[in-house]
Amino acid sequence: MTVLGQDENSLVDCSELVPVPPPPASTAHFPAGLSNADIEQACASTPFPTLPTDPGPVTSVAPVPPS
């Protein structure tokens, strides 16, 4: 949040009102049909972690109708 043009002494700290998010329901994974080979590496010095792939048929996504 920018404070440019604001009196910082008049602002209220609401950070204690923001709830702590719940832990993830599962571990990180690729959907069926995808793997590390499908990742476009952004930073060569920090490799993308190796994640498991869900078993089963390739995950399908319904096409978006043209508007």
N, CA, C and O atoms as a Tripos MOL2 file, in Angstrom:
@<TRIPOS>MOLECULE
protein
  268   267    67     0     0
PROTEIN
NO_CHARGES

@<TRIPOS>ATOM
      1 N           0.8570   -1.1620    0.0000 N.3       1 MET1
      2 CA          0.0000    0.0000    0.0000 C.3       1 MET1
      3 C           0.9040    1.2260    0.0000 C.2       1 MET1
      4 O           1.8780    1.3010    0.7490 O.2       1 MET1
      5 N           0.5800    2.1340   -0.8100 N.am      2 THR2
      6 CA          1.3750    3.3530   -0.8600 C.3       2 THR2
      7 C           0.8900    4.3370    0.1970 C.2       2 THR2
      8 O          -0.2970    4.4040    0.5160 O.2       2 THR2
      9 N           1.8220    5.0830    0.7200 N.am      3 VAL3
     10 CA          1.4650    6.0960    1.7200 C.3       3 VAL3
     11 C           1.7520    7.4980    1.2000 C.2       3 VAL3
     12 O           1.7270    8.4690    1.9560 O.2       3 VAL3
     13 N           2.0280    7.5940   -0.1060 N.am      4 LEU4
     14 CA          2.3070    8.8820   -0.7080 C.3       4 LEU4
     15 C           1.0870    9.7930   -0.5630 C.2       4 LEU4
     16 O          -0.0110    9.4360   -0.9890 O.2       4 LEU4
     17 N           1.2770   10.9430    0.0270 N.am      5 GLY5
     18 CA          0.1900   11.8960    0.2110 C.3       5 GLY5
     19 C          -0.6820   11.5940    1.4070 C.2       5 GLY5
     20 O          -1.6990   12.2580    1.6070 O.2       5 GLY5
     21 N          -0.3090   10.5980    2.2200 N.am      6 GLN6
     22 CA         -1.1040   10.2420    3.3960 C.3       6 GLN6
     23 C          -0.3450   10.6270    4.6660 C.2       6 GLN6
     24 O           0.8860   10.6320    4.6850 O.2       6 GLN6
     25 N          -1.0770   10.9440    5.7070 N.am      7 ASP7
     26 CA         -0.4690   11.1600    7.0170 C.3       7 ASP7
     27 C          -0.3770    9.7920    7.6790 C.2       7 ASP7
     28 O          -1.3890    9.2450    8.1180 O.2       7 ASP7
     29 N           0.8440    9.2300    7.7540 N.am      8 GLU8
     30 CA          1.0130    7.8790    8.2860 C.3       8 GLU8
     31 C           0.5110    7.7490    9.7190 C.2       8 GLU8
     32 O           0.1360    6.6540   10.1380 O.2       8 GLU8
     33 N           0.4950    8.8300   10.4700 N.am      9 ASN9
     34 CA          0.0250    8.7740   11.8630 C.3       9 ASN9
     35 C          -1.4960    8.6320   11.9530 C.2       9 ASN9
     36 O          -2.0150    8.2330   12.9960 O.2       9 ASN9
     37 N          -2.2260    8.9590   10.8610 N.am     10 SER10
     38 CA         -3.6850    8.8510   10.9080 C.3      10 SER10
     39 C          -4.1840    7.5070   10.3870 C.2      10 SER10
     40 O          -5.3820    7.2280   10.4390 O.2      10 SER10
     41 N          -3.2720    6.6710    9.8850 N.am     11 LEU11
     42 CA         -3.6750    5.3630    9.3570 C.3      11 LEU11
     43 C          -3.8730    4.3660   10.4920 C.2      11 LEU11
     44 O          -3.2280    4.4740   11.5350 O.2      11 LEU11
     45 N          -4.7540    3.4040   10.2950 N.am     12 VAL12
     46 CA         -5.0560    2.3870   11.2930 C.3      12 VAL12
     47 C          -4.4440    1.0630   10.8470 C.2      12 VAL12
     48 O          -4.5910    0.6670    9.6910 O.2      12 VAL12
     49 N          -3.7640    0.3850   11.7560 N.am     13 ASP13
     50 CA         -3.1720   -0.9190   11.4520 C.3      13 ASP13
     51 C          -4.2530   -1.9860   11.6080 C.2      13 ASP13
     52 O          -4.6880   -2.2800   12.7220 O.2      13 ASP13
     53 N          -4.6830   -2.5630   10.4870 N.am     14 CYS14
     54 CA         -5.7320   -3.5810   10.4990 C.3      14 CYS14
     55 C          -5.1680   -4.9860   10.3350 C.2      14 CYS14
     56 O          -5.9290   -5.9270   10.1060 O.2      14 CYS14
     57 N          -3.8600   -5.1490   10.4460 N.am     15 SER15
     58 CA         -3.2500   -6.4490   10.1710 C.3      15 SER15
     59 C          -3.7530   -7.5390   11.1120 C.2      15 SER15
     60 O          -3.7700   -8.7090   10.7310 O.2      15 SER15
     61 N          -4.1610   -7.1860   12.3270 N.am     16 GLU16
     62 CA         -4.6550   -8.2210   13.2430 C.3      16 GLU16
     63 C          -6.0560   -8.7040   12.8620 C.2      16 GLU16
     64 O          -6.5120   -9.7300   13.3660 O.2      16 GLU16
     65 N          -6.7430   -7.9730   11.9760 N.am     17 LEU17
     66 CA         -8.0750   -8.3850   11.5380 C.3      17 LEU17
     67 C          -8.0300   -9.3520   10.3570 C.2      17 LEU17
     68 O          -9.0140  -10.0370   10.0780 O.2      17 LEU17
     69 N          -6.8890   -9.4100    9.6600 N.am     18 VAL18
     70 CA         -6.7560  -10.3010    8.5130 C.3      18 VAL18
     71 C          -6.5070  -11.7010    9.0520 C.2      18 VAL18
     72 O          -5.5090  -11.9250    9.7370 O.2      18 VAL18
     73 N          -7.3950  -12.6520    8.7590 N.am     19 PRO19
     74 CA         -7.2360  -13.9920    9.3340 C.3      19 PRO19
     75 C          -6.0490  -14.7410    8.7250 C.2      19 PRO19
     76 O          -5.6470  -14.4850    7.5890 O.2      19 PRO19
     77 N          -5.5100  -15.6540    9.4930 N.am     20 VAL20
     78 CA         -4.4510  -16.5230    9.0020 C.3      20 VAL20
     79 C          -5.0930  -17.5320    8.0600 C.2      20 VAL20
     80 O          -6.0730  -18.1810    8.4250 O.2      20 VAL20
     81 N          -4.5490  -17.6720    6.8410 N.am     21 PRO21
     82 CA         -5.1910  -18.6070    5.9020 C.3      21 PRO21
     83 C          -5.0560  -20.0470    6.3720 C.2      21 PRO21
     84 O          -4.0850  -20.3900    7.0460 O.2      21 PRO21
     85 N          -6.0230  -20.8970    6.0230 N.am     22 PRO22
     86 CA         -5.9260  -22.3020    6.4360 C.3      22 PRO22
     87 C          -4.7940  -22.9910    5.6820 C.2      22 PRO22
     88 O          -4.4090  -22.5340    4.6050 O.2      22 PRO22
     89 N          -4.2590  -24.0690    6.2200 N.am     23 PRO23
     90 CA         -3.2040  -24.7870    5.5030 C.3      23 PRO23
     91 C          -3.7590  -25.3940    4.2180 C.2      23 PRO23
     92 O          -4.9620  -25.6390    4.1190 O.2      23 PRO23
     93 N          -2.8950  -25.6400    3.2330 N.am     24 PRO24
     94 CA         -3.3840  -26.2270    1.9770 C.3      24 PRO24
     95 C          -4.0410  -27.5820    2.2090 C.2      24 PRO24
     96 O          -3.6480  -28.3280    3.1060 O.2      24 PRO24
     97 N          -5.0440  -27.8930    1.3910 N.am     25 ALA25
     98 CA         -5.7700  -29.1550    1.5310 C.3      25 ALA25
     99 C          -4.9410  -30.3410    1.0530 C.2      25 ALA25
    100 O          -5.1920  -31.4770    1.4540 O.2      25 ALA25
    101 N          -3.9470  -30.0810    0.1910 N.am     26 SER26
    102 CA         -3.0940  -31.1610   -0.3040 C.3      26 SER26
    103 C          -1.7230  -30.5950   -0.6340 C.2      26 SER26
    104 O          -1.5020  -29.3860   -0.5500 O.2      26 SER26
    105 N          -0.8150  -31.4660   -1.0040 N.am     27 THR27
    106 CA          0.5100  -31.0090   -1.3960 C.3      27 THR27
    107 C           0.4750  -30.5320   -2.8400 C.2      27 THR27
    108 O          -0.4640  -30.8380   -3.5750 O.2      27 THR27
    109 N           1.4850  -29.7920   -3.2460 N.am     28 ALA28
    110 CA          1.5690  -29.3060   -4.6210 C.3      28 ALA28
    111 C           1.7480  -30.4840   -5.5630 C.2      28 ALA28
    112 O           2.4960  -31.4150   -5.2650 O.2      28 ALA28
    113 N           1.0590  -30.4430   -6.7050 N.am     29 HIS29
    114 CA          1.1170  -31.5380   -7.6680 C.3      29 HIS29
    115 C           0.6860  -31.0350   -9.0420 C.2      29 HIS29
    116 O           0.0480  -29.9900   -9.1660 O.2      29 HIS29
    117 N           1.0490  -31.8000  -10.0680 N.am     30 PHE30
    118 CA          0.5900  -31.5120  -11.4210 C.3      30 PHE30
    119 C          -0.7020  -32.2830  -11.6640 C.2      30 PHE30
    120 O          -0.8640  -33.3880  -11.1480 O.2      30 PHE30
    121 N          -1.6300  -31.7120  -12.4490 N.am     31 PRO31
    122 CA         -2.8070  -32.4930  -12.8230 C.3      31 PRO31
    123 C          -2.3970  -33.6220  -13.7650 C.2      31 PRO31
    124 O          -1.3270  -33.5720  -14.3700 O.2      31 PRO31
    125 N          -3.2300  -34.6120  -13.8840 N.am     32 ALA32
    126 CA         -2.9330  -35.7580  -14.7540 C.3      32 ALA32
    127 C          -2.6240  -35.2790  -16.1600 C.2      32 ALA32
    128 O          -3.3270  -34.4270  -16.7050 O.2      32 ALA32
    129 N          -1.5700  -35.8310  -16.7440 N.am     33 GLY33
    130 CA         -1.1970  -35.4840  -18.1070 C.3      33 GLY33
    131 C          -0.1290  -34.4170  -18.2050 C.2      33 GLY33
    132 O           0.3850  -34.1740  -19.2970 O.2      33 GLY33
    133 N           0.2260  -33.7680  -17.1000 N.am     34 LEU34
    134 CA          1.2680  -32.7430  -17.1100 C.3      34 LEU34
    135 C           2.4330  -33.1780  -16.2370 C.2      34 LEU34
    136 O           2.2740  -34.0130  -15.3450 O.2      34 LEU34
    137 N           3.6160  -32.6060  -16.4980 N.am     35 SER35
    138 CA          4.8100  -32.9300  -15.7140 C.3      35 SER35
    139 C           5.7790  -31.7560  -15.7550 C.2      35 SER35
    140 O           5.4520  -30.6950  -16.2870 O.2      35 SER35
    141 N           6.9660  -31.9450  -15.1970 N.am     36 ASN36
    142 CA          7.9820  -30.8900  -15.2120 C.3      36 ASN36
    143 C           8.3720  -30.5130  -16.6460 C.2      36 ASN36
    144 O           8.8300  -29.3950  -16.8840 O.2      36 ASN36
    145 N           8.1960  -31.4250  -17.5950 N.am     37 ALA37
    146 CA          8.5210  -31.1350  -18.9950 C.3      37 ALA37
    147 C           7.6230  -30.0350  -19.5610 C.2      37 ALA37
    148 O           7.9750  -29.4120  -20.5640 O.2      37 ALA37
    149 N           6.4850  -29.7890  -18.9450 N.am     38 ASP38
    150 CA          5.5510  -28.7670  -19.4260 C.3      38 ASP38
    151 C           5.8160  -27.3840  -18.8230 C.2      38 ASP38
    152 O           5.1170  -26.4230  -19.1440 O.2      38 ASP38
    153 N           6.8080  -27.2850  -17.9640 N.am     39 ILE39
    154 CA          7.1150  -26.0180  -17.2960 C.3      39 ILE39
    155 C           8.0770  -25.1980  -18.1410 C.2      39 ILE39
    156 O           9.0920  -25.7170  -18.6060 O.2      39 ILE39
    157 N           7.7680  -23.9250  -18.3420 N.am     40 GLU40
    158 CA          8.6800  -23.0110  -19.0110 C.3      40 GLU40
    159 C           9.5170  -22.3460  -17.9180 C.2      40 GLU40
    160 O           9.0550  -21.4410  -17.2230 O.2      40 GLU40
    161 N          10.7500  -22.8130  -17.7840 N.am     41 GLN41
    162 CA         11.6290  -22.3710  -16.7060 C.3      41 GLN41
    163 C          11.8990  -20.8740  -16.8150 C.2      41 GLN41
    164 O          12.3170  -20.3980  -17.8710 O.2      41 GLN41
    165 N          11.6670  -20.1290  -15.7440 N.am     42 ALA42
    166 CA         11.8510  -18.6890  -15.7530 C.3      42 ALA42
    167 C          13.2430  -18.2870  -15.2710 C.2      42 ALA42
    168 O          13.7750  -17.2630  -15.7000 O.2      42 ALA42
    169 N          13.8240  -19.0680  -14.4010 N.am     43 CYS43
    170 CA         15.1110  -18.7030  -13.8160 C.3      43 CYS43
    171 C          16.0110  -19.9350  -13.8100 C.2      43 CYS43
    172 O          15.7400  -20.9040  -13.1010 O.2      43 CYS43
    173 N          17.0640  -19.8950  -14.5880 N.am     44 ALA44
    174 CA         17.9500  -21.0560  -14.7070 C.3      44 ALA44
    175 C          18.7220  -21.3280  -13.4190 C.2      44 ALA44
    176 O          19.1050  -22.4690  -13.1620 O.2      44 ALA44
    177 N          18.9530  -20.3050  -12.6130 N.am     45 SER45
    178 CA         19.7400  -20.5000  -11.3880 C.3      45 SER45
    179 C          18.9320  -21.1420  -10.2600 C.2      45 SER45
    180 O          19.5100  -21.6990   -9.3260 O.2      45 SER45
    181 N          17.6070  -21.0700  -10.3400 N.am     46 THR46
    182 CA         16.7420  -21.6830   -9.3300 C.3      46 THR46
    183 C          15.7990  -22.6500  -10.0310 C.2      46 THR46
    184 O          14.7690  -22.2280  -10.5560 O.2      46 THR46
    185 N          16.1270  -23.9350  -10.0490 N.am     47 PRO47
    186 CA         15.2910  -24.8870  -10.7850 C.3      47 PRO47
    187 C          13.9060  -25.0370  -10.1670 C.2      47 PRO47
    188 O          13.7270  -24.8930   -8.9580 O.2      47 PRO47
    189 N          12.9320  -25.3300  -11.0230 N.am     48 PHE48
    190 CA         11.5670  -25.5750  -10.5730 C.3      48 PHE48
    191 C          11.5560  -26.8720   -9.7800 C.2      48 PHE48
    192 O          12.2030  -27.8320  -10.1990 O.2      48 PHE48
    193 N          10.8550  -26.9450   -8.6600 N.am     49 PRO49
    194 CA         10.8540  -28.1850   -7.8690 C.3      49 PRO49
    195 C          10.2040  -29.3430   -8.6210 C.2      49 PRO49
    196 O           9.3250  -29.1440   -9.4590 O.2      49 PRO49
    197 N          10.6450  -30.5360   -8.3100 N.am     50 THR50
    198 CA         10.0580  -31.7330   -8.9000 C.3      50 THR50
    199 C           8.7840  -32.0630   -8.1300 C.2      50 THR50
    200 O           8.8220  -32.2860   -6.9200 O.2      50 THR50
    201 N           7.6560  -32.0910   -8.8380 N.am     51 LEU51
    202 CA          6.3660  -32.3460   -8.2160 C.3      51 LEU51
    203 C           5.7770  -33.6350   -8.7570 C.2      51 LEU51
    204 O           6.0390  -33.9990   -9.9040 O.2      51 LEU51
    205 N           4.9880  -34.3310   -7.9540 N.am     52 PRO52
    206 CA          4.3270  -35.5470   -8.4630 C.3      52 PRO52
    207 C           3.1920  -35.1840   -9.4210 C.2      52 PRO52
    208 O           2.6530  -34.0780   -9.3820 O.2      52 PRO52
    209 N           2.8480  -36.1310  -10.2710 N.am     53 THR53
    210 CA          1.7290  -35.9630  -11.2110 C.3      53 THR53
    211 C           0.5760  -36.8450  -10.7600 C.2      53 THR53
    212 O           0.7730  -38.0050  -10.4010 O.2      53 THR53
    213 N          -0.6320  -36.2860  -10.7820 N.am     54 ASP54
    214 CA         -1.8150  -37.0710  -10.4140 C.3      54 ASP54
    215 C          -1.9960  -38.2300  -11.3930 C.2      54 ASP54
    216 O          -1.7660  -38.0710  -12.5920 O.2      54 ASP54
    217 N          -2.4060  -39.3880  -10.8910 N.am     55 PRO55
    218 CA         -2.6810  -40.5060  -11.8050 C.3      55 PRO55
    219 C          -4.0020  -40.2930  -12.5300 C.2      55 PRO55
    220 O          -4.8270  -39.4760  -12.1220 O.2      55 PRO55
    221 N          -4.1870  -41.0390  -13.6060 N.am     56 GLY56
    222 CA         -5.4640  -41.0060  -14.3140 C.3      56 GLY56
    223 C          -5.3660  -40.3880  -15.6810 C.2      56 GLY56
    224 O          -4.2790  -40.0460  -16.1470 O.2      56 GLY56
    225 N          -6.5180  -40.2440  -16.3330 N.am     57 PRO57
    226 CA         -6.5310  -39.6760  -17.6900 C.3      57 PRO57
    227 C          -6.1730  -38.1910  -17.6670 C.2      57 PRO57
    228 O          -6.2580  -37.5260  -16.6350 O.2      57 PRO57
    229 N          -5.7750  -37.6970  -18.8280 N.am     58 VAL58
    230 CA         -5.4050  -36.2840  -18.9540 C.3      58 VAL58
    231 C          -6.5760  -35.4160  -18.5320 C.2      58 VAL58
    232 O          -7.7170  -35.6710  -18.9160 O.2      58 VAL58
    233 N          -6.2920  -34.3920  -17.7430 N.am     59 THR59
    234 CA         -7.3270  -33.4750  -17.2820 C.3      59 THR59
    235 C          -7.8270  -32.6540  -18.4620 C.2      59 THR59
    236 O          -7.0340  -32.0320  -19.1690 O.2      59 THR59
    237 N          -9.1330  -32.6510  -18.6770 N.am     60 SER60
    238 CA         -9.6920  -31.8810  -19.7920 C.3      60 SER60
    239 C         -10.3480  -30.6130  -19.2700 C.2      60 SER60
    240 O         -10.9040  -30.5760  -18.1720 O.2      60 SER60
    241 N         -10.2650  -29.5970  -20.0770 N.am     61 VAL61
    242 CA        -10.8800  -28.3120  -19.7390 C.3      61 VAL61
    243 C         -11.8430  -27.9700  -20.8680 C.2      61 VAL61
    244 O         -11.4760  -28.0290  -22.0410 O.2      61 VAL61
    245 N         -13.0510  -27.6190  -20.5200 N.am     62 ALA62
    246 CA        -14.0580  -27.2890  -21.5370 C.3      62 ALA62
    247 C         -13.6330  -26.0320  -22.2880 C.2      62 ALA62
    248 O         -13.1400  -25.0870  -21.6730 O.2      62 ALA62
    249 N         -13.8160  -26.0040  -23.5960 N.am     63 PRO63
    250 CA        -13.4400  -24.8040  -24.3610 C.3      63 PRO63
    251 C         -14.3240  -23.6210  -23.9760 C.2      63 PRO63
    252 O         -15.4900  -23.7810  -23.6150 O.2      63 PRO63
    253 N         -13.7430  -22.4430  -24.0630 N.am     64 VAL64
    254 CA        -14.4800  -21.2220  -23.7520 C.3      64 VAL64
    255 C         -15.1940  -20.7830  -25.0170 C.2      64 VAL64
    256 O         -14.5430  -20.6030  -26.0470 O.2      64 VAL64
    257 N         -16.5180  -20.6030  -24.9790 N.am     65 PRO65
    258 CA        -17.2250  -20.1810  -26.1890 C.3      65 PRO65
    259 C         -16.8270  -18.7690  -26.5900 C.2      65 PRO65
    260 O         -16.5780  -17.9210  -25.7330 O.2      65 PRO65
    261 N         -16.7690  -18.5160  -27.8950 N.am     66 PRO66
    262 CA        -16.4290  -17.1450  -28.3180 C.3      66 PRO66
    263 C         -17.5030  -16.1650  -27.8900 C.2      66 PRO66
    264 O         -18.6770  -16.5170  -27.7720 O.2      66 PRO66
    265 N         -17.0870  -14.9390  -27.6620 N.am     67 SER67
    266 CA        -18.0600  -13.9450  -27.2050 C.3      67 SER67
    267 C         -18.4260  -12.9850  -28.3030 C.2      67 SER67
    268 O         -19.2350  -12.0820  -28.0890 O.2      67 SER67
@<TRIPOS>BOND
     1     1     2 1
     2     2     3 1
     3     3     4 2
     4     3     5 am
     5     5     6 1
     6     6     7 1
     7     7     8 2
     8     7     9 am
     9     9    10 1
    10    10    11 1
    11    11    12 2
    12    11    13 am
    13    13    14 1
    14    14    15 1
    15    15    16 2
    16    15    17 am
    17    17    18 1
    18    18    19 1
    19    19    20 2
    20    19    21 am
    21    21    22 1
    22    22    23 1
    23    23    24 2
    24    23    25 am
    25    25    26 1
    26    26    27 1
    27    27    28 2
    28    27    29 am
    29    29    30 1
    30    30    31 1
    31    31    32 2
    32    31    33 am
    33    33    34 1
    34    34    35 1
    35    35    36 2
    36    35    37 am
    37    37    38 1
    38    38    39 1
    39    39    40 2
    40    39    41 am
    41    41    42 1
    42    42    43 1
    43    43    44 2
    44    43    45 am
    45    45    46 1
    46    46    47 1
    47    47    48 2
    48    47    49 am
    49    49    50 1
    50    50    51 1
    51    51    52 2
    52    51    53 am
    53    53    54 1
    54    54    55 1
    55    55    56 2
    56    55    57 am
    57    57    58 1
    58    58    59 1
    59    59    60 2
    60    59    61 am
    61    61    62 1
    62    62    63 1
    63    63    64 2
    64    63    65 am
    65    65    66 1
    66    66    67 1
    67    67    68 2
    68    67    69 am
    69    69    70 1
    70    70    71 1
    71    71    72 2
    72    71    73 am
    73    73    74 1
    74    74    75 1
    75    75    76 2
    76    75    77 am
    77    77    78 1
    78    78    79 1
    79    79    80 2
    80    79    81 am
    81    81    82 1
    82    82    83 1
    83    83    84 2
    84    83    85 am
    85    85    86 1
    86    86    87 1
    87    87    88 2
    88    87    89 am
    89    89    90 1
    90    90    91 1
    91    91    92 2
    92    91    93 am
    93    93    94 1
    94    94    95 1
    95    95    96 2
    96    95    97 am
    97    97    98 1
    98    98    99 1
    99    99   100 2
   100    99   101 am
   101   101   102 1
   102   102   103 1
   103   103   104 2
   104   103   105 am
   105   105   106 1
   106   106   107 1
   107   107   108 2
   108   107   109 am
   109   109   110 1
   110   110   111 1
   111   111   112 2
   112   111   113 am
   113   113   114 1
   114   114   115 1
   115   115   116 2
   116   115   117 am
   117   117   118 1
   118   118   119 1
   119   119   120 2
   120   119   121 am
   121   121   122 1
   122   122   123 1
   123   123   124 2
   124   123   125 am
   125   125   126 1
   126   126   127 1
   127   127   128 2
   128   127   129 am
   129   129   130 1
   130   130   131 1
   131   131   132 2
   132   131   133 am
   133   133   134 1
   134   134   135 1
   135   135   136 2
   136   135   137 am
   137   137   138 1
   138   138   139 1
   139   139   140 2
   140   139   141 am
   141   141   142 1
   142   142   143 1
   143   143   144 2
   144   143   145 am
   145   145   146 1
   146   146   147 1
   147   147   148 2
   148   147   149 am
   149   149   150 1
   150   150   151 1
   151   151   152 2
   152   151   153 am
   153   153   154 1
   154   154   155 1
   155   155   156 2
   156   155   157 am
   157   157   158 1
   158   158   159 1
   159   159   160 2
   160   159   161 am
   161   161   162 1
   162   162   163 1
   163   163   164 2
   164   163   165 am
   165   165   166 1
   166   166   167 1
   167   167   168 2
   168   167   169 am
   169   169   170 1
   170   170   171 1
   171   171   172 2
   172   171   173 am
   173   173   174 1
   174   174   175 1
   175   175   176 2
   176   175   177 am
   177   177   178 1
   178   178   179 1
   179   179   180 2
   180   179   181 am
   181   181   182 1
   182   182   183 1
   183   183   184 2
   184   183   185 am
   185   185   186 1
   186   186   187 1
   187   187   188 2
   188   187   189 am
   189   189   190 1
   190   190   191 1
   191   191   192 2
   192   191   193 am
   193   193   194 1
   194   194   195 1
   195   195   196 2
   196   195   197 am
   197   197   198 1
   198   198   199 1
   199   199   200 2
   200   199   201 am
   201   201   202 1
   202   202   203 1
   203   203   204 2
   204   203   205 am
   205   205   206 1
   206   206   207 1
   207   207   208 2
   208   207   209 am
   209   209   210 1
   210   210   211 1
   211   211   212 2
   212   211   213 am
   213   213   214 1
   214   214   215 1
   215   215   216 2
   216   215   217 am
   217   217   218 1
   218   218   219 1
   219   219   220 2
   220   219   221 am
   221   221   222 1
   222   222   223 1
   223   223   224 2
   224   223   225 am
   225   225   226 1
   226   226   227 1
   227   227   228 2
   228   227   229 am
   229   229   230 1
   230   230   231 1
   231   231   232 2
   232   231   233 am
   233   233   234 1
   234   234   235 1
   235   235   236 2
   236   235   237 am
   237   237   238 1
   238   238   239 1
   239   239   240 2
   240   239   241 am
   241   241   242 1
   242   242   243 1
   243   243   244 2
   244   243   245 am
   245   245   246 1
   246   246   247 1
   247   247   248 2
   248   247   249 am
   249   249   250 1
   250   250   251 1
   251   251   252 2
   252   251   253 am
   253   253   254 1
   254   254   255 1
   255   255   256 2
   256   255   257 am
   257   257   258 1
   258   258   259 1
   259   259   260 2
   260   259   261 am
   261   261   262 1
   262   262   263 1
   263   263   264 2
   264   263   265 am
   265   265   266 1
   266   266   267 1
   267   267   268 2
@<TRIPOS>SUBSTRUCTURE
     1 MET1         2 RESIDUE 1 A MET
     2 THR2         6 RESIDUE 1 A THR
     3 VAL3        10 RESIDUE 1 A VAL
     4 LEU4        14 RESIDUE 1 A LEU
     5 GLY5        18 RESIDUE 1 A GLY
     6 GLN6        22 RESIDUE 1 A GLN
     7 ASP7        26 RESIDUE 1 A ASP
     8 GLU8        30 RESIDUE 1 A GLU
     9 ASN9        34 RESIDUE 1 A ASN
    10 SER10       38 RESIDUE 1 A SER
    11 LEU11       42 RESIDUE 1 A LEU
    12 VAL12       46 RESIDUE 1 A VAL
    13 ASP13       50 RESIDUE 1 A ASP
    14 CYS14       54 RESIDUE 1 A CYS
    15 SER15       58 RESIDUE 1 A SER
    16 GLU16       62 RESIDUE 1 A GLU
    17 LEU17       66 RESIDUE 1 A LEU
    18 VAL18       70 RESIDUE 1 A VAL
    19 PRO19       74 RESIDUE 1 A PRO
    20 VAL20       78 RESIDUE 1 A VAL
    21 PRO21       82 RESIDUE 1 A PRO
    22 PRO22       86 RESIDUE 1 A PRO
    23 PRO23       90 RESIDUE 1 A PRO
    24 PRO24       94 RESIDUE 1 A PRO
    25 ALA25       98 RESIDUE 1 A ALA
    26 SER26      102 RESIDUE 1 A SER
    27 THR27      106 RESIDUE 1 A THR
    28 ALA28      110 RESIDUE 1 A ALA
    29 HIS29      114 RESIDUE 1 A HIS
    30 PHE30      118 RESIDUE 1 A PHE
    31 PRO31      122 RESIDUE 1 A PRO
    32 ALA32      126 RESIDUE 1 A ALA
    33 GLY33      130 RESIDUE 1 A GLY
    34 LEU34      134 RESIDUE 1 A LEU
    35 SER35      138 RESIDUE 1 A SER
    36 ASN36      142 RESIDUE 1 A ASN
    37 ALA37      146 RESIDUE 1 A ALA
    38 ASP38      150 RESIDUE 1 A ASP
    39 ILE39      154 RESIDUE 1 A ILE
    40 GLU40      158 RESIDUE 1 A GLU
    41 GLN41      162 RESIDUE 1 A GLN
    42 ALA42      166 RESIDUE 1 A ALA
    43 CYS43      170 RESIDUE 1 A CYS
    44 ALA44      174 RESIDUE 1 A ALA
    45 SER45      178 RESIDUE 1 A SER
    46 THR46      182 RESIDUE 1 A THR
    47 PRO47      186 RESIDUE 1 A PRO
    48 PHE48      190 RESIDUE 1 A PHE
    49 PRO49      194 RESIDUE 1 A PRO
    50 THR50      198 RESIDUE 1 A THR
    51 LEU51      202 RESIDUE 1 A LEU
    52 PRO52      206 RESIDUE 1 A PRO
    53 THR53      210 RESIDUE 1 A THR
    54 ASP54      214 RESIDUE 1 A ASP
    55 PRO55      218 RESIDUE 1 A PRO
    56 GLY56      222 RESIDUE 1 A GLY
    57 PRO57      226 RESIDUE 1 A PRO
    58 VAL58      230 RESIDUE 1 A VAL
    59 THR59      234 RESIDUE 1 A THR
    60 SER60      238 RESIDUE 1 A SER
    61 VAL61      242 RESIDUE 1 A VAL
    62 ALA62      246 RESIDUE 1 A ALA
    63 PRO63      250 RESIDUE 1 A PRO
    64 VAL64      254 RESIDUE 1 A VAL
    65 PRO65      258 RESIDUE 1 A PRO
    66 PRO66      262 RESIDUE 1 A PRO
    67 SER67      266 RESIDUE 1 A SER
